[in-house]
């Protein structure tokens, strides 16, 4: 069983194309130093890290405040008819109705 040089070349080319295709998404998401790293999207994490609390106590207080905000929103939804423990086939519509009644934006459910 001998294989021709053209067949070897085509197998090698297919191997290279597949390895590059598999590696390209990993590089695109890493935010490396390439052109994708110079986007405005790459500036968002650095801006967020500057605004983030710096000490452990500040981070803990920020998490506690965020948790309290989410719990308050859930209590508003429950007071307006949303029941999270119920297995409801109309799930999207019942939470959206509760959000409308509570005056909470629908961005969280999308």
TABEL-V776002 format. One record per backbone hydrogen bond with DSSP energy under -0.5 kcal/mol. NH is the residue of the N-H (numbers start at 0). CO is the residue of the C=O. If there is no record, write none. Layout:
NH | CO
NH | CO
This chain:
7 | 3
8 | 4
9 | 5
10 | 6
11 | 7
12 | 8
13 | 9
14 | 10
15 | 11
16 | 12
17 | 13
18 | 14
19 | 15
20 | 16
21 | 17
22 | 18
23 | 19
24 | 20
25 | 21
26 | 22
27 | 23
28 | 24
29 | 25
30 | 26
31 | 26
36 | 33
37 | 33
37 | 34
38 | 35
42 | 39
43 | 39
43 | 40
44 | 40
45 | 41
46 | 42
47 | 43
48 | 44
49 | 45
50 | 46
51 | 47
58 | 54
59 | 55
60 | 56
61 | 57
62 | 58
63 | 59
64 | 60
65 | 61
66 | 62
67 | 63
68 | 64
69 | 65
70 | 66
71 | 67
72 | 68
73 | 69
74 | 70
75 | 71
76 | 72
77 | 73
78 | 74
79 | 75
79 | 76
80 | 77
81 | 76
83 | 81
85 | 82
87 | 85
90 | 87
93 | 89
94 | 90
95 | 91
96 | 92
97 | 93
98 | 94
99 | 95
100 | 96
101 | 97
102 | 98
103 | 98
107 | 104
108 | 105
109 | 105
109 | 106
